[in-house]
Amino acid sequence: METLLMILNEIDDGIAWEKEQKLIDDHLLDSFGIITLISELETAFDIEIKAAEMVPANFNSVAAMYRMITRLQER
């Protein structure tokens, strides 16, 4: 979780990442931020985030992202 929060803070340190529940729905993460985030997550966690995983439900909160990362690491 610490690595995820570090990556998110590098993207935008003005967002209260752990409190937000609608990062995508409320447009706190724009398309460039999402692309950057996906690339960083793939590198940091040695995972592949396929197009089918790129849905708001997986990116609306830190908890959702962490669940996705954990699930993809188990594959």
C-alpha positions in Angstrom: 0.0 0.0 0.0 2.9 2.4 0.8 4.3 2.0 -2.7 0.9 2.7 -4.2 0.5 5.9 -2.2 4.0 7.0 -3.1 3.2 6.6 -6.8 -0.1 8.4 -6.4 1.5 11.3 -4.6 4.1 11.6 -7.3 1.2 12.0 -9.8 -0.6 14.6 -7.7 0.3 15.4 -4.1 -2.8 17.7 -3.7 -5.3 14.8 -3.6 -6.3 13.1 -0.3 -5.8 9.7 -2.0 -6.9 7.6 1.0 -10.1 9.5 1.5 -11.4 9.7 -2.1 -13.8 7.1 -3.3 -14.6 8.5 -6.8 -11.2 9.4 -8.3 -12.4 8.6 -11.8 -16.1 9.5 -11.5 -15.2 12.9 -10.0 -12.4 13.5 -12.6 -9.7 13.8 -10.0 -7.6 11.5 -12.2 -7.5 12.6 -15.9 -6.6 10.5 -18.8 -2.9 11.4 -18.7 -2.8 10.7 -15.0 -4.4 7.3 -15.5 -1.9 6.4 -18.3 1.0 7.5 -16.1 -0.5 5.6 -13.1 -0.9 2.3 -15.1 2.6 2.5 -16.4 4.0 3.1 -12.9 1.9 0.3 -11.3 3.0 -2.2 -13.9 6.6 -1.4 -13.3 6.5 -1.1 -9.5 4.4 -4.2 -8.9 5.5 -6.4 -11.9 2.0 -6.8 -13.2 0.2 -6.3 -16.5 -2.9 -4.2 -16.5 -4.9 -5.3 -19.5 -7.6 -3.2 -21.2 -10.3 -5.2 -19.4 -9.0 -4.1 -16.1 -9.1 -0.4 -17.0 -12.5 0.3 -15.6 -13.5 3.0 -13.1 -14.3 0.3 -10.5 -10.6 -0.6 -10.3 -9.4 3.0 -10.1 -12.0 5.0 -8.1 -10.2 4.5 -4.8 -6.9 3.5 -3.3 -8.5 0.4 -1.9 -9.9 -0.6 -5.3 -6.5 -0.2 -6.9 -4.8 -2.2 -4.2 -7.3 -5.0 -4.6 -6.6 -5.0 -8.3 -2.9 -5.0 -7.8 -3.1 -7.9 -5.3 -5.3 -9.9 -7.6 -3.0 -9.4 -10.6 0.1 -10.3 -8.6 -1.5 -13.7 -7.8 -1.8 -14.6 -11.5 
